[in-house]
């Protein structure tokens, strides 16, 4: 068994959400928003310079849609992480116990146990291990920050434990 003790930071959540957005249905957002913005701006160009009278009302509407898509795409990551952090920060210090059965998180206000079947995939970032759910949409995410380990050599032990029980992505 390994134990991590840490207080989650905004950077932890941003890193975990960044990983989450690369998997599952969140991948769609990564290309859908920019494509929507480009298409909207192409329609604006057509409405203003196409055959017949310029359609300024439609161009304004499509321009607003394009601007919204262009702004919300990059902000989706930060907005999601911000919402998650608001919930996680209230719980204070986290204690995670990782063993062959799964992970058990304890805080001053909650206890959560996740067997490996719930989070059968993980990705390692420079600062943490991010566990991902098996559902098709990939909505479940949990993080184990490396700084929570008492000894830097425990990072290799934790990686080996994860590799024995779940799939590295």
C-alpha positions in Angstrom: 0.0 0.0 0.0 1.1 3.5 -0.8 -0.2 6.7 0.8 -0.3 10.2 -0.6 -1.1 13.3 1.5 -1.7 16.6 -0.4 -3.9 19.6 -0.7 -5.2 19.9 -4.3 -4.2 23.0 -6.2 -5.7 24.8 -9.2 -2.8 23.6 -11.3 -3.6 20.0 -10.3 -7.1 20.3 -11.5 -6.1 22.1 -14.6 -3.6 19.4 -15.4 -6.3 16.6 -14.8 -8.9 18.4 -16.9 -6.4 18.8 -19.7 -5.8 15.1 -19.7 -9.6 14.4 -19.5 -10.2 16.7 -22.5 -7.8 14.5 -24.6 -10.0 11.5 -24.0 -13.6 10.4 -24.4 -16.3 12.7 -25.7 -14.3 15.8 -24.6 -12.0 15.3 -27.6 -14.9 16.5 -29.7 -14.7 19.9 -28.1 -11.0 20.3 -29.1 -11.8 20.3 -32.8 -15.5 21.3 -32.8 -15.1 24.8 -31.4 -12.3 25.9 -33.8 -14.1 24.4 -36.8 -17.4 26.2 -35.8 -15.5 29.5 -35.5 -13.9 29.1 -38.9 -17.2 28.1 -40.6 -19.0 31.0 -39.0 -16.4 33.5 -40.2 -16.6 32.0 -43.7 -20.4 32.4 -43.7 -19.9 36.0 -42.6 -17.6 36.6 -45.6 -20.1 35.0 -47.9 -23.0 37.0 -46.5 -21.1 40.3 -46.9 -19.5 39.7 -50.2 -21.6 37.1 -51.9 -24.1 37.7 -54.7 -26.9 40.2 -54.1 -27.3 42.6 -51.2 -25.1 42.1 -48.2 -26.9 40.5 -45.3 -25.5 42.5 -42.4 -28.0 41.1 -39.9 -27.0 37.5 -40.7 -23.4 38.5 -40.8 -23.5 40.0 -37.3 -25.3 36.9 -35.9 -22.8 34.5 -37.5 -19.9 36.7 -36.5 -21.1 36.6 -32.9 -21.4 32.8 -33.1 -17.8 32.6 -34.5 -16.5 34.8 -31.8 -18.3 32.8 -29.1 -16.9 29.6 -30.4 -13.4 31.0 -30.8 -13.4 32.3 -27.2 -15.2 29.4 -25.4 -13.1 26.7 -27.0 -9.9 27.7 -25.1 -11.8 28.8 -22.0 -13.6 25.4 -21.6 -10.6 23.9 -20.0 -10.1 26.6 -17.5 -13.8 26.9 -16.7 -14.1 23.2 -16.1 -11.1 23.2 -13.8 -12.3 26.2 -12.0 -15.7 24.5 -11.2 -14.0 21.3 -10.1 -11.5 23.2 -7.9 -14.3 25.1 -6.1 -15.7 21.7 -5.0 -12.4 20.0 -4.2 -10.8 23.0 -2.4 -13.5 23.0 0.3 -12.4 19.5 1.4 -8.9 20.6 2.4 -6.1 18.0 2.8 -6.6 14.8 0.9 -5.2 11.4 2.0 -5.1 8.8 -0.8 -4.3 5.2 -0.1 -3.4 3.2 -3.2 -3.2 -0.6 -3.2 -3.9 -3.6 -5.3 -7.7 -3.2 -5.0 -7.9 0.5 -5.9 -7.7 4.0 -4.3 -9.3 5.3 -1.2 -9.5 9.0 -0.7 -10.2 10.6 2.7 -10.7 14.2 3.5 -12.2 15.9 6.6 -15.7 15.8 5.0 -15.7 12.7 2.7 -14.4 9.2 2.0 -14.4 7.7 -1.5 -13.2 4.3 -2.7 -12.6 3.6 -6.3 -11.8 0.0 -7.3 -9.7 -0.4 -10.4 -12.7 -1.3 -12.5 -14.0 2.3 -12.0 -10.7 3.9 -13.2 -9.0 1.3 -15.4 -6.9 3.8 -17.3 -4.3 6.4 -16.4 -1.9 8.9 -17.8 1.2 10.3 -16.2 2.0 14.0 -16.4 5.1 15.6 -15.0 3.3 16.4 -11.7 0.8 13.6 -11.2 -0.9 10.4 -12.2 -4.4 11.1 -13.7 -6.9 8.2 -13.4 -9.7 8.0 -16.0 -13.0 6.2 -16.0 -13.9 3.5 -18.4 -17.2 5.0 -19.6 -17.4 5.9 -23.3 -17.6 9.6 -22.6 -14.6 9.6 -20.3 -16.2 11.9 -17.7 -14.6 10.4 -14.6 -11.2 11.7 -13.6 -9.1 11.5 -10.5 -5.6 12.7 -9.7 -2.7 11.5 -7.6 -0.2 14.3 -7.3 3.4 13.1 -7.1 4.2 15.7 -4.5 1.8 13.8 -2.1 4.3 11.0 -1.8 6.6 11.1 1.2 9.6 9.9 -0.7 10.5 10.8 -4.3 11.5 7.2 -5.0 7.9 6.3 -4.3 6.9 7.7 -7.7 8.4 4.6 -9.4 6.7 2.3 -6.9 3.3 4.0 -7.6 3.8 3.8 -11.3 4.6 0.1 -11.0 1.5 -0.5 -8.9 -0.7 1.4 -11.4 0.9 -0.6 -14.3 0.1 -3.9 -12.6 -3.6 -3.0 -12.1 -4.7 -0.6 -14.9 -3.7 0.5 -18.4 -1.4 3.3 -19.1 -2.5 5.6 -21.9 
